[in-house]
Amino acid sequence: MARRYFGTDGIRGPANSKKLTPEIAMKVGQAAGLLFQRGNHRHRVVIGKDTRLSGYMIESALQAGFLSVGMDVLLLGPMPTPAVAMLTRSMRADLGVMISASHNAFEDNGIKLFGPDGYKLSDETEEKIESLMDSDISEQLAKATNIGRARRVEASLARYVEFAKRTLPRSMSFDGLRVVIDCANGAGYRVAPEALWELGADVVKIGVEPNGSNINREVGSTSLDTITNKVLEVRADIGIALDGDADRVIIIDEKGQQVNGDQLMALVAKIWQKRDMLTSDGIVATVMSNLGLERYLIDRGLTMERTPVGDRYVVEHMRKHGYNVGGEQSGHIVLSDFCTTGDGLIAGLQVLGAVKEYNKPVSEVCHLFEPLPQILKNVRYNTTDPLEDSKVQEAIEDGRSQLKEGRIVIRKSGTEPLIRVMAEGDDKALVKKVVNEICDVVTAAS
């Protein structure tokens, strides 16, 4: 069934436009509030946000919706997405909401919902919310005496910082490490530097001056030149780059080299295997993760399960099959012993812990395998689906036969009319040739 509001990661789109207006936000609050009222206790929802200007508008509209159906609202202010998930469980809320468009430009915004267990809602639950949003719920609104109350939670920052610190051994100290932290002018701009400082690091902060419109602008995990230059300038041991809602991370080593999610998953798998902490003898990644990671894990006697792109699919597979490490190449790292979703700060702390444990430079600790040549190209299409064209299908099969032990992943973008063509293999020239040939055929069919 085609969905009107929800996409692959909640509701997202240009703020104050057709897909994300105050009216829609209020309907989300009312519908989700009604759906998650179970039992006779006083129901509550926690709401966090990143630093976008439109967050004020959406927060107020959501708040009105929840209050109107009798739910109490706890306002967290700017907080990372994983902090909202954690506090939803910790504060025994019936629902959690994060207002954010993650790594998107500030003009966009979004609404992510978490159940009382701190996990993102299933497609089925989102469809029920959509149905209520398009229904007449006037008879289900709270009576005047039962309208909800709202208050701000001042201690939320300190609670999350302590939670993040407790994911490390009690004796762990980052004394002697110079850390550049880039918070993308986003949701982690207060908590991430504070946690690192309390753990003893010499902290150099960038991307910590949000003004409502500069989130992800030339800073953060999708714009790495700024942090790379700063790491080299101050001769830091490591750079930690978060995105707008701090649920993903990219590491910069002391030489200015990038360390993506694949290398981070390899590191955690190595350490947790050594400590006998790794469950199911492997990890969960997506179809985009490099074949080099898979080979590295196989050499260590571990497996790698693949899912469609999206951290929610990774988490679903982890929960179903008992894995406790998963993530995406883009930097979503899910460590389910601690978190119910990707957490950039906690993943960064695990890397720092490994650096202290091995007493080696980040470039040696974090570069565990040589990635295979991997090329990704996007092809824009019109109204027709080029993947249904027989010539496109033939080109894909021909590419697979050429690459032999390599991989080809063809998928539609979840947010734009794009076909993403990715291939990898041992021969870079051949990989490039295969990608170009498939893209040419897709373009002709579009």
C-alpha positions in Angstrom: 0.0 0.0 0.0 1.4 3.4 -1.0 1.9 5.6 2.0 1.0 9.3 2.1 3.2 10.6 4.9 5.8 8.2 6.1 8.9 7.2 4.1 11.8 4.9 4.9 12.8 6.9 8.0 9.7 8.6 9.4 8.3 11.7 7.7 10.7 14.0 6.0 10.6 16.9 3.5 10.9 20.7 3.1 9.6 22.4 6.2 6.3 24.2 5.8 5.6 22.6 2.5 3.0 20.1 1.4 4.6 17.2 3.1 5.5 18.8 6.5 3.2 21.6 7.7 2.1 22.4 11.2 -1.3 20.8 10.4 0.4 17.6 9.5 2.6 17.7 12.6 -0.4 18.2 14.8 -2.2 15.3 13.1 0.8 13.1 13.8 0.7 14.0 17.4 -3.0 13.3 17.7 -2.9 10.0 15.8 0.2 8.6 17.4 -1.0 9.8 20.8 -4.3 8.0 20.4 -2.6 4.8 19.1 -0.2 4.6 22.0 -2.7 5.2 24.9 -2.8 1.8 26.4 -4.1 1.3 29.9 -5.5 3.8 32.4 -2.2 5.4 33.5 -1.3 9.0 32.7 0.4 8.8 29.3 3.5 10.7 28.3 5.6 11.4 25.2 9.2 12.8 25.0 10.0 15.2 22.2 13.6 16.0 21.1 14.8 18.0 18.1 17.9 19.2 16.3 18.8 22.8 15.7 16.8 23.7 12.6 14.7 26.9 12.7 11.6 25.0 11.7 12.0 22.8 14.8 10.2 25.4 16.9 7.2 25.3 14.7 7.0 21.5 14.4 7.6 21.0 18.1 4.7 23.3 19.0 2.4 21.7 16.5 3.3 18.2 17.7 2.9 19.3 21.3 -0.6 20.7 20.6 -1.6 17.4 19.0 -0.4 15.2 21.8 -2.0 17.5 24.5 -5.3 17.5 22.7 -5.6 13.8 23.0 -4.6 13.8 26.7 -0.9 12.9 26.6 1.6 14.8 28.8 4.6 16.1 26.8 8.2 16.2 28.1 10.3 18.6 26.0 14.0 17.7 25.8 15.2 20.5 23.5 18.1 19.9 21.1 19.2 16.3 21.7 20.6 13.5 19.5 18.2 11.0 18.0 19.7 8.1 20.1 19.3 10.2 23.2 15.6 10.5 22.5 15.3 6.7 22.0 17.2 6.1 25.3 15.2 8.6 27.3 11.9 7.2 25.9 12.7 4.0 27.7 14.4 5.5 30.7 11.6 7.9 31.5 9.0 5.2 30.9 7.3 7.2 28.2 4.7 5.7 25.9 6.2 7.3 22.8 9.3 9.2 21.7 9.6 11.8 18.9 12.7 13.2 17.2 12.3 16.3 15.0 15.1 16.1 12.5 16.1 15.7 8.9 19.4 14.1 9.9 22.1 15.0 7.4 19.8 17.0 5.0 20.1 20.8 4.5 18.4 23.0 7.0 15.4 23.7 4.8 14.2 20.1 5.3 12.9 18.7 8.5 11.4 15.4 9.7 9.5 13.5 12.4 10.8 10.1 13.7 8.8 8.1 16.1 9.9 5.6 18.8 7.9 3.1 20.7 8.1 2.7 24.5 10.9 0.2 24.0 13.0 2.9 22.3 12.9 1.2 18.8 11.6 2.9 15.7 8.1 2.0 14.7 7.3 -0.8 12.3 5.8 -0.1 8.9 2.5 -1.6 10.1 2.3 0.8 13.1 3.1 3.8 10.8 0.3 2.7 8.5 -2.1 2.7 11.5 -1.0 6.3 12.3 -1.5 7.4 8.7 -5.0 5.9 8.8 -5.9 7.9 12.0 -4.4 11.0 10.5 -6.9 10.8 7.6 -9.8 10.0 9.9 -12.3 12.2 11.8 -11.0 11.9 15.4 -13.0 14.8 16.8 -15.0 12.4 19.1 -11.8 11.0 20.5 -10.2 14.3 21.7 -9.7 14.7 25.4 -12.3 16.4 27.5 -11.2 19.8 29.0 -10.3 18.2 32.3 -8.1 15.6 30.6 -6.0 17.7 28.3 -2.3 17.0 28.7 0.3 19.1 30.4 3.8 20.0 29.0 7.1 20.7 30.7 10.7 21.0 29.8 13.2 18.4 31.1 16.3 20.3 32.2 18.3 17.2 33.2 18.1 15.4 29.9 21.6 16.5 28.7 23.3 15.3 31.9 21.4 12.0 31.8 22.5 11.2 28.3 26.1 12.2 28.9 26.3 9.8 31.9 24.6 7.1 29.8 27.2 7.5 27.0 30.1 7.4 29.5 28.8 4.2 31.1 29.2 2.3 27.8 33.0 2.3 28.6 34.8 0.6 31.4 34.7 2.7 34.6 38.5 3.1 34.7 38.6 4.4 31.1 40.2 7.8 30.6 41.0 9.7 27.4 43.7 11.7 29.2 46.5 12.5 26.7 44.2 12.3 23.6 43.5 15.4 21.6 40.1 15.0 20.0 38.5 17.2 17.3 34.7 16.8 17.6 32.5 18.2 14.8 28.9 18.4 15.8 27.5 19.6 12.4 25.9 22.6 14.2 23.3 20.0 15.1 21.7 18.0 17.9 24.9 16.8 19.5 26.5 20.3 19.9 26.3 20.3 23.7 26.4 16.6 24.7 29.2 15.3 22.6 31.9 17.8 23.7 30.8 17.5 27.3 31.1 13.7 27.3 34.5 13.8 25.8 35.8 16.5 28.2 34.4 14.6 31.2 36.3 11.5 30.0 39.6 13.5 30.1 40.1 14.3 26.4 41.7 17.5 25.2 38.7 18.6 23.2 38.8 20.9 20.1 35.2 21.8 19.1 33.8 22.8 15.7 30.3 22.8 14.4 29.0 23.9 17.8 27.5 27.3 17.0 24.0 26.5 15.6 22.0 29.5 14.4 18.9 27.7 13.0 20.2 27.6 9.4 23.8 26.4 9.5 23.2 22.7 10.4 25.3 20.4 8.2 26.6 23.4 6.3 30.3 22.7 5.5 30.6 20.7 8.7 29.6 17.3 9.9 29.9 13.7 8.6 28.8 14.6 5.1 31.2 17.5 4.7 34.6 16.4 6.0 37.0 19.0 4.7 36.6 21.2 7.7 37.3 18.6 10.3 40.1 17.1 8.2 41.9 20.4 8.1 41.3 21.0 11.8 42.8 17.6 12.7 45.9 18.4 10.7 46.1 22.0 12.0 46.0 21.1 15.7 47.8 17.8 15.3 45.0 15.9 16.9 45.0 12.2 17.5 41.5 11.8 16.0 38.6 13.6 14.5 35.0 12.6 15.2 32.4 13.9 12.8 28.7 13.6 13.6 25.7 14.4 11.4 22.8 16.7 12.1 21.0 14.4 14.6 24.2 12.6 15.8 23.1 9.1 14.9 26.0 8.5 12.5 29.7 9.1 12.7 32.8 9.3 10.4 36.3 9.1 12.0 39.3 11.1 10.7 42.7 9.6 11.7 45.8 11.6 12.7 46.9 11.6 9.0 43.6 13.1 7.8 42.3 9.9 6.3 38.6 9.0 6.5 37.4 5.9 8.4 33.9 5.0 7.4 31.3 2.8 9.0 32.6 -0.4 7.4 36.0 0.0 9.1 34.3 0.9 12.4 32.2 -2.2 12.3 35.3 -4.3 11.6 37.0 -2.7 14.6 34.1 -3.4 17.0 33.7 -6.9 15.7 37.4 -7.6 16.3 37.3 -6.2 19.8 34.1 -7.7 20.9 35.1 -11.1 19.5 38.2 -11.0 21.6 36.2 -10.1 24.7 33.6 -12.8 23.9 30.9 -10.1 23.6 29.9 -10.7 20.0 26.6 -12.6 19.6 25.7 -14.8 16.7 29.3 -14.8 15.6 29.0 -12.0 13.1 27.5 -8.6 12.3 24.7 -7.1 10.2 25.4 -4.6 7.4 23.6 -3.4 4.3 24.0 -4.2 0.6 26.3 -1.2 0.3 29.0 -2.4 2.7 32.3 -3.2 1.0 33.1 -6.8 0.1 36.5 -6.2 1.8 34.7 -6.0 5.1 32.9 -9.3 4.4 36.2 -11.0 3.5 37.9 -9.6 6.6 35.1 -11.0 8.8 35.2 -14.4 7.1 39.0 -14.6 7.7 38.2 -14.1 11.4 35.6 -16.9 11.4 32.7 -14.4 11.5 29.7 -13.9 9.2 28.1 -10.8 7.7 24.4 -10.6 7.0 23.2 -8.0 4.5 19.9 -6.0 4.6 18.4 -3.3 2.4 19.8 0.2 2.9 18.5 1.9 6.1 19.4 1.5 9.7 15.9 0.4 10.6 16.3 -2.7 8.4 19.7 -3.4 10.1 18.1 -3.1 13.5 15.1 -5.3 12.6 17.5 -8.1 11.3 19.7 -7.8 14.4 16.7 -8.2 16.7 15.2 -11.1 14.8 18.4 -13.1 14.6 20.2 -12.1 17.8 23.1 -9.9 16.5 24.4 -7.1 18.7 26.6 -5.3 16.2 25.4 -3.8 12.9 25.4 -0.7 10.8 26.0 1.1 7.5 28.9 2.3 5.5 27.6 5.8 5.9 28.4 5.7 9.7 25.3 4.4 11.4 26.7 2.0 14.0 24.2 0.1 16.0 25.5 -1.5 19.2 22.4 -3.1 20.7 24.1 -3.9 24.0 23.8 -0.1 24.6 21.4 1.4 22.0 18.3 0.8 20.0 19.4 2.8 17.1 22.6 4.2 15.5 24.6 6.4 18.0 27.5 8.5 16.6 28.8 9.5 20.0 28.8 6.1 21.5 30.5 4.6 18.4 33.1 7.3 18.6 33.7 6.5 22.3 34.2 2.8 21.4 36.9 3.8 18.9 38.6 6.0 21.4 38.5 3.2 23.9 40.3 0.9 21.4 42.9 3.6 20.7 43.7 3.7 24.4 43.6 -0.1 24.8 46.0 -0.8 21.9 48.1 2.4 22.5 48.5 2.9 18.8 47.7 5.7 16.4 44.1 5.7 15.0 45.5 5.0 11.5 46.7 1.6 12.7 43.8 0.8 15.0 41.0 1.7 12.5 42.2 0.6 9.1 41.8 -3.2 9.3 41.2 -4.1 5.7 41.8 -2.8 2.2 38.4 -1.9 0.6 37.8 -3.3 -2.8 37.3 -0.7 -5.6 33.7 0.4 -5.3 32.0 2.8 -7.6 28.5 4.3 -7.2 26.7 6.4 -9.8 23.2 7.9 -9.8 21.0 8.1 -12.8 18.0 10.4 -12.8 14.8 9.0 -14.4 11.4 10.4 -15.4 8.0 8.7 -14.7 8.7 5.2 -15.9 10.7 2.7 -13.9 13.8 1.8 -16.0 14.5 -1.3 -13.8 11.5 -3.0 -15.5 13.1 -2.5 -18.9 14.3 -5.8 -20.4 17.5 -4.2 -21.8 18.4 -2.8 -18.4 17.8 -6.2 -16.8 20.1 -7.8 -19.5 22.8 -5.2 -18.8 22.7 -5.9 -15.1 23.0 -9.6 -15.7 25.9 -9.1 -18.2 27.6 -6.9 -15.6 27.3 -9.6 -12.9 28.8 -12.2 -15.3 31.8 -9.9 -16.0 32.5 -9.2 -12.3 32.3 -12.9 -11.3 33.3 -12.6 -7.6 32.4 -9.0 -7.4 29.0 -7.5 -6.6 26.4 -5.2 -8.3 23.7 -3.4 -6.3 21.0 -1.6 -8.2 18.3 0.3 -6.2 16.0 3.2 -6.3 16.5 6.2 -4.1 13.9 6.4 -1.3 13.7 10.2 -1.6 14.5 11.2 -5.2 13.8 9.9 -8.7 17.3 8.3 -9.0 18.5 4.8 -9.8 21.7 4.1 -7.8 24.1 1.8 -9.6 26.9 0.4 -7.4 29.5 -2.2 -8.3 32.7 -3.5 -6.7 35.3 -6.0 -7.5 39.1 -6.6 -7.5 39.7 -5.0 -10.8 38.9 -1.2 -10.6 39.0 -0.7 -14.4 36.5 -3.5 -14.9 34.2 -2.2 -12.1 34.2 1.3 -13.7 33.4 -0.2 -17.1 30.5 -2.3 -15.8 29.0 0.7 -13.9 29.2 3.0 -16.9 27.7 0.4 -19.2 24.7 -0.1 -16.9 24.2 3.6 -16.4 24.2 4.2 -20.2 21.4 1.6 -20.6 19.4 3.0 -17.7 19.7 6.5 -19.1 18.5 5.3 -22.5 15.5 3.6 -20.9 14.6 6.6 -18.7 
